Amino acid sequence: MKFHLAINMERIDGNFSMEEVARHTLEMVRMADRGGFEIVWAAEHHALEMTIAPNPFQLLTWWAGQTDRIRLGTAVAVAPYWHPIRLAGEAAITDLVSGGRLELGIGSGAYQREFDRMRPGLKQTDGWRFLHEMLPVLKALWAGDCAHEGEFWSFPTSTSVPKPVQKPHPPVWVAARAPMTFDYAVEHGCNIMSWPLTRPMTEVEAYKERLDAAMAKFPGARRPTFAMMRHSALYDRAEDWEVPVRAAQRQLGQFENLFKNLGDVVDGFPKPVDLAAIANRAEYDPKMLSENLMFGTPDEVIAKLKPYQALGVDAFIYYASLGLGLAEQKRSLELFCAEVVPAFG
């Protein structure tokens, strides 16, 4: 099993300056590069301090110049917010300047709040339609001249300038939870990244069943690389288990605000939802968070990862951004690189 790092420039409140957060994020990426991680992922979000990533390609270009070997991925570029010609070109130039290290993750978008600002009138639940139209057009633009007449985009003959270094194009990933997206990924040769949020291992098993079902629908298709993401935090002493749990509860309270489009966001900072008052409050129980998320001492985390490996998860995505203090984040990644990565070598 390989390891990936997903990390955001992240401010839960104004206690850290943007400059501090930027320095910390780059340091974490460099640690992952030295520590044997295969890919680092940058998100795309807009007008939210919780995920400061208006253009993931800009972040990847920054990281490319500061790392030696780690591959660089978008998790994810949001299809409804892009024009195909622009997305093809920005991806290709990132592949060029990084020496062919791009992994292109593409998705349909997460928060209705962002759709209301970036694509007014579009429902988040319809974002997948843009993804389905976008992907074949990207591949055609990377291959050469093409014209397109579609539901969402139309343009005369054009091409991607530059072309990607990797041939025929960089690996393509999709963010998948719904069976339909697993089917689409397998049919179109995309790798898969899934995020079971705070739910138990049964959710991970359900995603694997969806992958198996998709493979059965398309006999002879290449099996995609199957990656699974979890919030992750390691600590030296077992008695410190509540530290990442408290941080996660605070950050997930902001996530619930955005996910349910409650609208209470001031100067980019979402107000946390009272988790005890929401219908799905059981998903944020402290003991449950400690058990389901990748929290623990190095030995505990190794034991938690073994079932993922046995299930057939090809890569574990260490999601570092959960509102934890910067020093605690750094120590967590140090422990993971020093003790967990070698256990799966």
N, C-alpha and C positions, 0 to 999 in steps of 0.2 A: 504494500500500500504506500502510495506517495502522499506528500503533504503540500498543501497550498496555503497561502496567507491571504485573507481578505481583511483589508484595513482601510478605514476612512480617516480623513482629517475630520475630527469630531470635537464639537464643543457642546456639552450638555447645558452649560451656563457660561457666564462671562468670566469665570475665575481664571481661565487660561487665555493668554493672548493668541491671536492667529499665528504669530511668529513662533511661539512655543509649540503649538500643535503641529505646525509644519515641520519643525526640526525633529520633533518626536516621531512623527510618521515616517520621515525619511530614515531615521535611525532604526526603526523597526524593520523597514524594508531591507536595509543593509544587513541586519542580523539574520533575516530569513535567507538572504542570498548566501551568506557565509555558512548558514546552518543546515544547508541541504534541502531547502524547500524547492519545489519544482516550478511553481507559478505564484505570482502575487497578483491579486485582483483589485481593481479600482471600480467603484460604483459610479452611477450618474444620478444626481439629484439636484434640485433647484430650489433656491431661496430657503434652505433649511440648514441651520447650524449643526444639526445632528449628523449630517452627512454633507461635507463641504466638497462638492464634486460636480461643478457645472459642465465640465468636459473631461471625461475619463482619459481621453487620448493625451491631453496636456499633462495629466498626472503621470501617465506611463512614460511619456517622453522625458520628463524630469527624472523619474526613477531609472530609466534606461542609461542615462549618463552617469549615474552614481552606483551602478551595479555591474557585475561581471558576467553572470551566467543565468540568473533566474529569468524565467519567461514572464511575460507581461500581459495581463488579461483585463478585459472590460467585463464587469459583472454588475450590471449589464448596460450596454448601450440601449436606450429605450427607443424602439422602432418608431412609435408615433411622433417622436420629437425631431426626427431627422428626415432630410431628403436623401434618396438613395445615392445620388451623385456625390453629395458631400460626405456621407458616411463611408462610401467606398474609397474616396480619396484620402480622408483623414485616417482611416484604418491602414491604408497602403503606405502612407508616408510614415506612420508610426512603425510599421513593419520595417521600412527602409532604414530609418535612423537608429533603430534598435538592433540592427544586424539580423533581422529575421526572427525576432523573439515574440511577435504578437500572437496572442490567443484572443479571438474575437467572440466575446459573449454578447448575445443579443436577446432582448426580452420585450415584454408587452407593457411594462410599467406597473408600479405598485400602488401609488397613492392618488385617490381622486383629487385631492388638493392640488397636486402638481398638474394633473390633466386640466383642471379648471383654469390654470394659468398658462400652461404650455400648449395645450390643444383644446381651447374652450369649446364646450358642447359635446365632447367625446366622453363616453362612459368608460371607466377603467376596465369594465368587463368586456369591452369590445376591442381592447388594445391588441389582442392576439391576431386580429384580422390584418393589422398593419404588419406584424411580424411575418405572417404567412406570405404577404405580397412582397415584402422587402427582400427576403433572403434570395430567391431566384434572380432578382434584379441585381443584387450585389455581385453574385457569381458571374453574371453576364457582363457587367461593367469591368470586372477584373480580367475577364477573358479577352475583351476587345470592344469594338463598336457595337452598340445596341440601341434600339429605340424602345420605348415602353408606353403602352396605353393601358392603364389599370384603373382600379376603383379609387385609389387614393393619390396616385402620382401618374403623371404623363409627361413625357419629354421626347424631343426628336433625338436623332442619332447622337450618341455621346459615348464616352468611355471613362474609365478611372485613370486619373493622372495624379501621382505615378501609379505603376502597377506594383503589387506586393512582391517582396523578395521571395517569399515561400510560394512554391508552385504545387498545385494550381492556385492556391490561395491559403491564407492562414487557417489553422483549425478553427472551426466554428462551434460554439457552445450555445445551448439554450437553457434558460431557467425553467424547470419543469416541476409541476406538482400534479396537474390534471392529466388524466389518461390521454386526452387529445394531444397534449403537448409531447408526451412520450412517443406517441405514434408519429407525430410530425418529425421529431428528432431522428428516430430510427429510419423513417422513409427517406429523409433528406441528408443523411450522413452527418448529423450533428452530434457532438458530445453533450452530456447532460450534467447539469448541476442542480441539486435539490436542497431545499432548506426546510426541515421539519419544525421550524420555530422552536417552541418549548415543549413540544409533544413527545411522548415516550418512544421507545424503540419500535413499538408496533407501527408507528408512522413511517419510520425508515423501511421497515419490512414491506409496508404497503407500496412504497415507491419502487422497491425492487420487483414486486409482483407486477406493477404496471410496466416496468421495463421488460420483464419476461413476456408479458402479454403482447407488447409491441413487437418484440422479436419474432413471436409466433405469427403475427399478422404479415410480416415481411420476410419470408424465408430467403436466406441468402444475403440479407443485409449485413453490413459490418456492425459488429457490436460496438456501441459507443463507449467511450470512457465515462464511467459513472462516478460522479463526485458528490459528496455529502458535506454540508456546512453546518457547523454548530458554534454558538458562542463558546469561547474557550478561555479558561483562566486557571493557571497552576499556582500553587503556593507551597511554601516549605513545610508548614505545620498544619496538620489536619484540623486543629481547632480554629483555624482562620477561615473555615468554609463559608461563614456568613458574609465576609467582605465582598466577594464577587456577586453573591446573591443580592445583597442590598444595592450594589451598583446596577445589576441587571434589572431589578425591579424598577428603579428610577428611569432607566433608559427605555425599558419596555412600556412604561407608563406613557412616555412620549410617543413611542411607536403606536400604541393603541389610539392615541389622539389622532395621529395621521392616518392610520388604517381605517378608522371610522369617520374621518373627515369632520371632526368636531369643530374645527375652525378656530380654535383658541391658540393662535400662534402670534407671538409678539416679537417683532424685530428678528425673525428667523428662529426663535426659540419656542418649540411647542410646550404648552403647559402639560405636565404629566397628569394622566387620568388617575383617579382614585381606583386602584386595582381591586380593592375590596368591594367596590360598588358595582362592578361590571358583571354581566351575565357569565362570561367565561373566566371568572376570577380563579377557578381551580387551576387554570394553566399557569398561574403565577405564584402558587404556593411555595414558600421557601424551600421546604424539603424536596418538593418535586423538581424545582429548578436545579437544586444541587445534584439531584440524581440524573435528570435527563440531559442537562447541558454538560459540556466537557470541562467540568470543574473538578479539581482535586489535586492531591499530591501527584508527583510523577508516576508512582506505582499505581495509584488509583486511576489515573488517566490511561495508562497502558492497558489496564484491565478493562476499562470502558471501551477502548478502541478495538479490542480483539473481536467482539461480535460484529462490528462493521466490516472488518477484514474477512471474517468467516462468511458473511452474507454475500460478499462479492462487490463491496465498495472499493473502487480502484484508487480513489484519492479522497483524503479527508481535508476539508477546508477549515482551517483554524480561523474563526472569526474573532478578531482581536478587539473590535470596537463595541464596547458595552458600557461606556461611561466610567470604567475603572480608572483610578488614578494613574498618571503617567509612569511613575516609578513601579507601581504594581504591574502594569502592562509589560514593562521592560523585563522585570524579574520573571514573569510568567513565560515569556518567549524564550528567555535564557534557559529556564528549566526544561522547556519543551525541546529545544534544540540539543541540549546537552544529554538529556536522559530518555526522552521519548522517541525521537527520530532514530537513534541507533538501534532501538529495540525492534524496529521494523525494517532494518536494512537488509 
